[in-house]
Every structure is written in structure tokens, then in C-alpha cells.
Amino acid sequence: MVSLNNWLGFSSLVLFSWFNFSGNPKTADAYPQIADTLHYPEETHFKNLRQLTFGGDNAEAYFSFDSKYLIFQRTNPKEGLPCDQIFIAKVPTKPDEPFQPKMVSSGKGRTTCAYFLPDGKHFIYASTHLGGDACPPVPDRSKYGNRYIWPLYESYDIFMADTNGVIIKQLTHSKGYDAEATLSPDGKKMIYTSDKDGDLELYIMDLKSGKEKRITHTVGYDGGAWFSRDGKKIIWRASRPDTPEEIKEFKDLLAEHLVAPTRMEVYTANADGSDVKQVTNLGQANWAPVFLPDSKRILFASNHEYKRGFPFNLYLMDPDGSNIVKVSRDKGFDAFAMFSYDGRKIVFCSNRNNGGTHDTNIFVADWVESK
């Protein structure tokens, strides 16, 4: 759960501003919707699909526990956001109701991976602001053969804040990358990724006591973890370098606080880290997995159908990786999906209807089960 412009590093981003810095949206009428790229006929799981943002790089939009609000990260240099900051907004319930985001991070450093607490008045997120006010530098990919590289900023720590943006508590303190956090359904536990033990592993922290447990122990990147709605399972994305050459490459990059996440599969386990299972074996990048509200089926993003590594679409599958069904159909990027807690809606981020730019926007729809 790193900045989306890192995921879209395969091509340069062209960003346009449809918000001012305060987060008040300009009219969507200035950015006309294109019917055949907003909701495709084959997308039978979506109904009443609505675009909420119009321009810039909007990613990782997640519902509050009462399903009334979204929290997300946004970048747009033209509106004074040179790197990701955190916004919240009420989900519109009427066709003419506007989507009005409010920035709740400080505007300092880079932020990522925000998630509401059950009370709806607080949230967690990762930020680099303790390392400096400026955006941390983006790695020069030309030094690595122009490969697709993620930075693992050492200054990332995880914080708890209220919806006015006031930081209540710093949750992680290790020297290294701490990010990609989500919460258990009861809001008592946080699962996140850290490289503090020399590898990119998953940890579960009790928010009240601060006590934590490392739950993965295999060489490779483990990240983007979620709990199932019944709290019994976890799901995440993982890379598993298995040859001496691949392991050396992974460790060499990690020593430079970098990772190349182009080969990942979906994994599940019990909530305590036991009974680890590899669910997909599709090749390329299979990531951003979440359980459906039934705590069994899985929705994930993947580029496995496309040799060039793009586009990304959403897919549905059974707990054992069988019966894969293609859910979304855009020719660009569909990912970062989450179901509302009442199970009635889905939110995701997509390149669709962006006027031919690389803008990534937030979309919400009613979720329709297949007959």
C-alpha cells in the first residue's frame, strides 16, 4: 500500500487539478464522463457506479466502519500536493450530493495507508514527517536498469490522529520502514509491514498495550495485509525469491531501502499467522487482496492476463484460488478495492474516464452478487 504513482511508474504520470488545496471539489461537469469507459457492460457486479474524484492521483480509498465516509491519499503537484496527503470525505447518498474531501494530514512529508478506527473519529496512517517537511526523494530508476522500484522510506512511522488532523499517538518507533497498516474488525489490532528485522515482514500490534508479534518469517516482501470480516483470517501480497540470484537481488535492494514488487502472489493465514497458504500462482503482480464480507471469497488486482504488465483489473476467486472471475474491464488500472462494512457497496480506484490522461480517481458502486 504504497503511493499509487509508484505502481504506475511504468509510464509517466500527467496530473491535472480539479481540487483546490483545501480539498473542495470543482464541478464534475468540467470533466465530462465518457459512458463506455466509466461502466463496462461486462462489469455485472457493479451497479450505480459513480466517480467521486476528478483529476490527480487518488488512491487507497477505504470505508469508515459505519460505511458513511472514505479516507484516502492524494497527490497533485498543481494543487500544492507534491506527494501523498490524507483526505476524508462523506460518501454521497444522493445523485446531486457533492463529494467534499478535507485534508487531515499535516501537509508535511509523504503519507500513505490511512484507515479509520471504529469510532469514526480517529484514524491511523503512515507518514515521513518526522524525517523532514519536504517530500522524500524518489529513487533514480536509471541506476537499476530502469526497473520498476519502490522506495522504502526509513522515516515512515505509523500514527493515530483525529479527524481534525491532530496526532494523538505515535504507534511505531523503529528505525526503518513502518507502513501499510489496517485494523481488525473490532479495531483492537493493527497489522502492518516493517523492515525493522532486516526483511519486509508482517506484524500485528495490540493498539491498547502496544505489544506486537511478528507473524511472517520468509525471505521476501510481505505487505498490504487485511483481516477477514470475521477476524479469523488475514490476507496479503508477498514476493518469494527462491533462487540464490533472486534472493541476493532482493537483499541488495533492501539494503538500499528499495524493493522491486513486480512478482507477487496472494497469501492467506489464520489471524495469528499460522496455516500460511499461497492462494494464487499466476505470475506477475497479484496484489491488493481483500476478503469479501463473507470472509471466504477474495477480490484482488492483477495484471496476469497481460504480457506487458498492464492493465490491472479486479478478479474474484474462491478461498483456494479456484473459480477466478474477471470483475472489472478497464484498459488501464483498477485496484485498491474495499467493501463497505454493510457489504452493500464497493470502492476502488481506476484510470477509467480520465480523458486520456494518467489520472487515477475514486469510484464507488453498489455490489451485485451473481445469480
KOLNU-615276 format. One record per residue (C-alpha): x, y, z; residue in one letter. Coordinates in steps of 0.05 Angstrom, whole numbers, padded with zeros to 5 digits, always signed. Layout:
BEGIN
XYZA ...
This chain:
BEGIN
+00000+00000+00000M +00049+00050-00026V +00035+00113-00066S -00003+00096-00129L +00044+00136-00173N +00097+00085-00154N +00051+00030-00181W +00040+00069-00244L +00115+00080-00254G +00112+00041-00319F +00093+00106-00352S +00100+00179-00333S +00040+00210-00298L +00005+00271-00324V -00033+00302-00267L -00089+00353-00272F -00121+00391-00214S -00196+00391-00202W -00190+00407-00128F -00161+00467-00094N -00112+00457-00036F -00167+00458+00016S -00198+00397-00017G -00262+00429-00043N -00281+00396-00109P -00293+00435-00172K -00354+00415-00212T -00352+00347-00245A -00387+00379-00305D -00320+00408-00326A -00294+00337-00335Y -00348+00301-00376P -00360+00228-00363Q -00349+00180-00421I -00400+00125-00416A -00360+00069-00449D -00301+00079-00402T -00340+00090-00338L -00381+00027-00331H -00369-00030-00379Y -00427-00077-00396P -00387-00138-00372E -00380-00107-00303E -00443-00141-00277T -00421-00138-00204H -00425-00061-00206F -00489-00021-00204K -00498+00054-00197N -00424+00065-00209L -00404+00136-00190R -00339+00174-00199Q -00321+00214-00137L -00256+00250-00155T -00237+00284-00220F -00162+00290-00232G -00097+00277-00196G -00072+00213-00164D -00125+00187-00115N -00111+00120-00082A -00127+00072-00026E -00197+00098-00010A -00226+00058+00048Y -00293+00060+00084F -00305+00080+00155S -00336+00026+00199F -00405+00057+00191D -00394+00059+00115S -00411+00133+00113K -00342+00162+00100Y -00279+00148+00058L -00207+00162+00076I -00155+00164+00021F -00088+00191-00002Q -00079+00242-00057R -00023+00273-00098T -00028+00331-00146N +00031+00380-00153P -00013+00431-00189K -00056+00439-00127E +00003+00444-00080G +00006+00369-00063L +00075+00346-00089P +00067+00279-00053C +00011+00240-00019D -00030+00271+00036Q -00091+00242+00072I -00163+00265+00059F -00231+00245+00087I -00300+00256+00056A -00371+00235+00065K -00396+00184+00014V -00452+00216-00027P -00520+00184-00018T -00558+00226-00069K -00543+00239-00142P -00534+00314-00132D -00495+00308-00067E -00422+00332-00076P -00360+00294-00053F -00322+00344-00010Q -00255+00319+00015P -00219+00352+00074K -00145+00343+00084M -00129+00313+00152V -00054+00303+00148S -00005+00359+00162S +00019+00371+00091G +00089+00353+00114K +00129+00295+00086G +00095+00238+00049R +00036+00198+00077T +00004+00132+00060T -00043+00077+00082C -00097+00110+00123A -00152+00071+00158Y -00210+00091+00203F -00218+00067+00275L -00287+00040+00293P -00308+00105+00328D -00303+00143+00262G -00268+00199+00299K -00196+00173+00293H -00153+00140+00240F -00084+00111+00231I -00035+00127+00176Y +00038+00126+00159A +00079+00189+00150S +00151+00211+00138T +00141+00280+00170H +00188+00265+00228L +00244+00258+00177G +00230+00327+00147G +00177+00372+00120D +00195+00360+00047A +00174+00301+00004C +00228+00247+00009P +00266+00237-00057P +00242+00188-00110V +00294+00135-00129P +00331+00143-00195D +00309+00081-00233R +00362+00092-00286S +00413+00066-00234K +00376+00000-00234Y +00366-00011-00308G +00301+00029-00308N +00268-00027-00270R +00205-00016-00230Y +00229+00002-00160I +00193+00022-00096W +00226+00066-00043P +00221+00041+00029L +00230+00107+00066Y +00263+00097+00134E +00226+00157+00162S +00158+00123+00154Y +00124+00112+00221D +00051+00098+00237I +00009+00149+00275F -00061+00155+00304M -00097+00221+00292A -00166+00250+00300D -00208+00273+00241T -00185+00345+00253N -00115+00322+00236G -00087+00325+00307V -00038+00268+00320I -00058+00232+00383I -00005+00178+00387K +00056+00151+00351Q +00046+00076+00344L +00113+00054+00315T +00183+00078+00332H +00232+00032+00297S +00286+00059+00252K +00262+00035+00186G +00200+00028+00142Y +00135+00021+00181D +00072+00027+00138A +00015-00009+00103E -00029-00014+00164A -00101-00038+00170T -00144-00057+00230L -00180-00119+00255S -00257-00116+00253P -00261-00100+00327D -00209-00044+00318G -00164-00073+00372K -00107-00098+00330K -00065-00068+00274M -00029-00108+00221I +00028-00073+00184Y +00093-00083+00146T +00162-00066+00172S +00234-00079+00153D +00259-00070+00225K +00284-00142+00230D +00322-00140+00164G +00266-00164+00118D +00197-00139+00097L +00152-00176+00146E +00082-00171+00176L +00070-00152+00248Y +00006-00150+00290I +00002-00098+00345M -00048-00092+00402D -00067-00019+00399L -00082-00013+00473K -00019-00044+00501S +00029-00033+00443G +00051-00106+00447K +00063-00138+00380E +00080-00203+00345K +00118-00216+00281R +00076-00265+00240I +00116-00277+00176T +00186-00305+00173H +00203-00319+00099T +00252-00281+00056V +00213-00233+00010G +00164-00176+00013Y +00102-00186+00056D +00053-00128+00054G -00015-00099+00042G -00048-00143+00094A -00122-00144+00114W -00164-00182+00165F -00225-00220+00144S -00291-00190+00168R -00299-00246+00220D -00228-00231+00245G -00206-00303+00237K -00161-00296+00176K -00111-00249+00144I -00095-00239+00071I -00035-00204+00039W +00012-00199-00021R +00081-00230-00020A +00142-00239-00063S +00182-00303-00054R +00251-00300-00086P +00272-00373-00089D +00338-00377-00127T +00405-00353-00098P +00407-00299-00151E +00337-00274-00135E +00349-00275-00061I +00414-00235-00069K +00379-00184-00114E +00323-00176-00063F +00371-00167-00005K +00416-00119-00044D +00357-00075-00060L +00331-00079+00011L +00399-00055+00037A +00387+00008-00004E +00316+00014+00023H +00285-00008-00043L +00242-00065-00068V +00221-00088-00138A +00150-00113-00128P +00135-00140-00198T +00126-00213-00178R +00076-00224-00123M +00023-00274-00104E -00035-00274-00055V -00028-00310+00011Y -00074-00324+00070T -00065-00348+00141A -00101-00352+00207N -00102-00286+00245A -00044-00310+00289D +00000-00324+00228G -00009-00400+00228S -00031-00443+00169D +00000-00400+00115V -00026-00416+00046K -00007-00390-00023Q -00072-00376-00058V -00051-00353-00127T +00004-00379-00173N -00010-00334-00233L +00057-00299-00243G +00069-00224-00250Q +00036-00178-00198A -00024-00203-00158N -00037-00156-00102W -00085-00111-00062A -00126-00172-00040P -00186-00167+00007V -00237-00216+00033F -00309-00207+00013L -00357-00194+00071P -00370-00269+00075D -00297-00277+00099S -00286-00332+00048K -00283-00307-00024R -00227-00260-00046I -00223-00199-00090L -00154-00178-00117F -00120-00137-00170A -00076-00170-00222S -00040-00160-00289N -00030-00235-00300H -00070-00235-00365E -00025-00184-00399Y +00046-00198-00420K +00066-00125-00420R +00047-00120-00346G -00012-00074-00357F -00071-00063-00349P -00091-00084-00279F -00162-00110-00267N -00202-00135-00208L -00215-00210-00201Y -00258-00253-00156L -00237-00322-00132M -00253-00376-00082D -00210-00385-00019P -00167-00437-00053D -00153-00394-00114G -00203-00430-00159S -00261-00403-00200N -00227-00338-00219I -00276-00288-00248V -00257-00222-00280K -00296-00167-00246V -00271-00102-00278S -00254-00087-00350R -00218-00021-00358D -00157-00020-00403K -00116+00019-00352G -00116+00008-00277F -00169-00019-00229D -00146-00034-00158A -00148-00016-00084F -00217-00046-00074A -00254-00048-00008M -00325-00069+00011F -00367-00027+00057S -00380-00058+00125Y -00453-00069+00109D -00430-00107+00047G -00473-00065+00000R -00421-00022-00034K -00351-00028-00063I -00300+00028-00072V -00240+00023-00118F -00190+00067-00156C -00185+00068-00231S -00157+00103-00293N -00225+00099-00327R -00258+00162-00352N -00195+00204-00344N -00197+00239-00411G -00136+00203-00438G -00090+00224-00381T -00059+00180-00327H -00105+00209-00273D -00129+00158-00223T -00195+00170-00189N -00241+00140-00136I -00304+00103-00156F -00360+00075-00113V -00415+00026-00134A -00468-00019-00107D -00442-00090-00104W -00484-00141-00141V -00477-00216-00128E -00481-00261-00189S -00545-00301-00196K 
